[in-house]
Amino acid sequence: MLWHWTTRRHAAHGSSGDVAVTAFLAHLEKVGLEGAGPELAAWHNATRTVDWQALGALADGNPGIATRLLRLASTAPTGRVPPASNMKEAFKRLGPGRVFETAAMTLTRKMFLEGEVAGGGEPGELWRHGVAAGILLRCLTDRMWGSSSLPPGEAFLLGLVHDLGLAAQCVVLGEEKWRAVLEAWRGGPATICVAESEQTGAAHPEIGARILQQWGVGPEVTDPVTLHHELPMEKDARGDLTYLLRMADWVCGREGLGFADVGVSEAVAYRECQTFWELAPEEMRQAATDAATELAWLERLGFVSHLHLRLVFAAQT
């Protein structure tokens, strides 16, 4: 799995990621997706302030998202409910967070797919991993901090886009060079971020954060994205959103939610995860259970597929 951490020097902002950022944005423009990123930022900003008028206008401008919202509002994890007849009713049933999550999944799917296809990977695996990490991160923050601790949709967005830079790297490098990066990582002690930096001058956390900044997403999301492959330095880091993102990323990687096997043994892939396991909050087990239930529901709805759910988070001995 494409999963590891790097050190702070690889997360620093600078000019090294300009080529990758520019190339990815140019590719999105070439395939007609140049508006998807700014639209994602517009949904995020309207959701953070719970601006229903702005959210309604965004839904009116995207019939595909509006259809998905109506469908989601007419279902529940336990079965169907009376159909929602209009967007106002759908908004009322779903709430701002769920409305945003549905829009964000729709807007990011094609952008992730573009990178994965270019890199010769399994289409959708990075995006599915992002969906799983986003839902688990939201469940975890709700368990630890309460549902009102973050603006609606923020935890989900952070999990969803934390590996956007990997999709960009796939586009920039192409299949042959991207596979070379994976081979370099498999064959030596370097992290995936080090292997990326040797090829493009920047690692995917930096690249992803800078793309999000270009679209208008604020530091509340871009800062944790930049740091999500760094090891926590102290035990009190468990109260930090970046730490919780790392935990969600780890659990999803451990349980196979996204990331096809790239030939790295579990022993190697998780050697450094023990630091995270030792600091794992007690609430993680229940959050993982909540996330698995929700992901299974979305899978039944056809919003995501091939998740191969097995979120158990059993204690290691």
URSULUR-V908588 format. One record per residue. N is the residue number from 1. NEAR is the number of other ideal C-beta (glycine too) atoms within 10 Angstrom. Layout:
n->N near->NEAR
n->N near->NEAR
This chain:
n->1 near->21
n->2 near->23
n->3 near->21
n->4 near->21
n->5 near->22
n->6 near->23
n->7 near->12
n->8 near->12
n->9 near->10
n->10 near->21
n->11 near->20
n->12 near->11
n->13 near->13
n->14 near->10
n->15 near->8
n->16 near->16
n->17 near->25
n->18 near->13
n->19 near->14
n->20 near->27
n->21 near->21
n->22 near->14
n->23 near->17
n->24 near->28
n->25 near->18
n->26 near->11
n->27 near->18
n->28 near->21
n->29 near->11
n->30 near->10
n->31 near->12
n->32 near->9
n->33 near->17
n->34 near->13
n->35 near->14
n->36 near->17
n->37 near->23
n->38 near->14
n->39 near->19
n->40 near->24
n->41 near->19
n->42 near->20
n->43 near->26
n->44 near->26
n->45 near->15
n->46 near->22
n->47 near->27
n->48 near->18
n->49 near->12
n->50 near->15
n->51 near->14
n->52 near->15
n->53 near->8
n->54 near->15
n->55 near->22
n->56 near->16
n->57 near->12
n->58 near->20
n->59 near->22
n->60 near->11
n->61 near->11
n->62 near->18
n->63 near->9
n->64 near->10
n->65 near->21
n->66 near->19
n->67 near->12
n->68 near->20
n->69 near->24
n->70 near->19
n->71 near->16
n->72 near->21
n->73 near->24
n->74 near->16
n->75 near->16
n->76 near->11
n->77 near->11
n->78 near->7
n->79 near->6
n->80 near->8
n->81 near->11
n->82 near->9
n->83 near->12
n->84 near->20
n->85 near->11
n->86 near->11
n->87 near->17
n->88 near->11
n->89 near->15
n->90 near->23
n->91 near->19
n->92 near->12
n->93 near->18
n->94 near->18
n->95 near->14
n->96 near->19
n->97 near->20
n->98 near->18
n->99 near->29
n->100 near->25
n->101 near->26
n->102 near->24
n->103 near->27
n->104 near->24
n->105 near->21
n->106 near->20
n->107 near->23
n->108 near->23
n->109 near->19
n->110 near->14
n->111 near->23
n->112 near->26
n->113 near->19
n->114 near->21
n->115 near->27
n->116 near->21
n->117 near->16
n->118 near->20
n->119 near->24
n->120 near->12
n->121 near->23
n->122 near->14
n->123 near->14
n->124 near->18
n->125 near->19
n->126 near->25
n->127 near->25
n->128 near->24
n->129 near->27
n->130 near->30
n->131 near->28
n->132 near->30
n->133 near->30
n->134 near->27
n->135 near->28
n->136 near->33
n->137 near->31
n->138 near->29
n->139 near->24
n->140 near->26
n->141 near->24
n->142 near->18
n->143 near->18
n->144 near->16
n->145 near->15
n->146 near->9
n->147 near->12
n->148 near->8
n->149 near->12
n->150 near->20
n->151 near->18
n->152 near->22
n->153 near->27
n->154 near->22
n->155 near->30
n->156 near->28
n->157 near->30
n->158 near->30
n->159 near->30
n->160 near->28
n->161 near->30
n->162 near->30
n->163 near->28
n->164 near->28
n->165 near->32
n->166 near->26
n->167 near->29
n->168 near->30
n->169 near->29
n->170 near->25
n->171 near->23
n->172 near->26
n->173 near->21
n->174 near->13
n->175 near->13
n->176 near->9
n->177 near->14
n->178 near->23
n->179 near->15
n->180 near->15
n->181 near->23
n->182 near->18
n->183 near->13
n->184 near->16
n->185 near->22
n->186 near->15
n->187 near->10
n->188 near->10
n->189 near->7
n->190 near->17
n->191 near->19
n->192 near->25
n->193 near->24
n->194 near->19
n->195 near->21
n->196 near->31
n->197 near->21
n->198 near->13
n->199 near->16
n->200 near->21
n->201 near->16
n->202 near->28
n->203 near->29
n->204 near->29
n->205 near->28
n->206 near->29
n->207 near->30
n->208 near->27
n->209 near->28
n->210 near->24
n->211 near->26
n->212 near->26
n->213 near->18
n->214 near->15
n->215 near->19
n->216 near->13
n->217 near->22
n->218 near->14
n->219 near->12
n->220 near->15
n->221 near->23
n->222 near->22
n->223 near->15
n->224 near->23
n->225 near->31
n->226 near->27
n->227 near->20
n->228 near->26
n->229 near->25
n->230 near->19
n->231 near->14
n->232 near->17
n->233 near->9
n->234 near->9
n->235 near->11
n->236 near->10
n->237 near->15
n->238 near->15
n->239 near->11
n->240 near->14
n->241 near->21
n->242 near->18
n->243 near->23
n->244 near->27
n->245 near->25
n->246 near->26
n->247 near->25
n->248 near->30
n->249 near->26
n->250 near->21
n->251 near->26
n->252 near->30
n->253 near->21
n->254 near->21
n->255 near->20
n->256 near->17
n->257 near->29
n->258 near->26
n->259 near->20
n->260 near->13
n->261 near->10
n->262 near->16
n->263 near->12
n->264 near->17
n->265 near->10
n->266 near->11
n->267 near->7
n->268 near->13
n->269 near->18
n->270 near->19
n->271 near->11
n->272 near->13
n->273 near->21
n->274 near->10
n->275 near->15
n->276 near->21
n->277 near->15
n->278 near->8
n->279 near->16
n->280 near->17
n->281 near->15
n->282 near->9
n->283 near->17
n->284 near->22
n->285 near->17
n->286 near->13
n->287 near->27
n->288 near->22
n->289 near->14
n->290 near->19
n->291 near->28
n->292 near->22
n->293 near->14
n->294 near->16
n->295 near->22
n->296 near->15
n->297 near->16
n->298 near->21
n->299 near->16
n->300 near->12
n->301 near->13
n->302 near->9
n->303 near->18
n->304 near->21
n->305 near->10
n->306 near->10
n->307 near->21
n->308 near->10
n->309 near->15
n->310 near->10
n->311 near->23
n->312 near->12
n->313 near->19
n->314 near->6
n->315 near->7
n->316 near->9
n->317 near->3
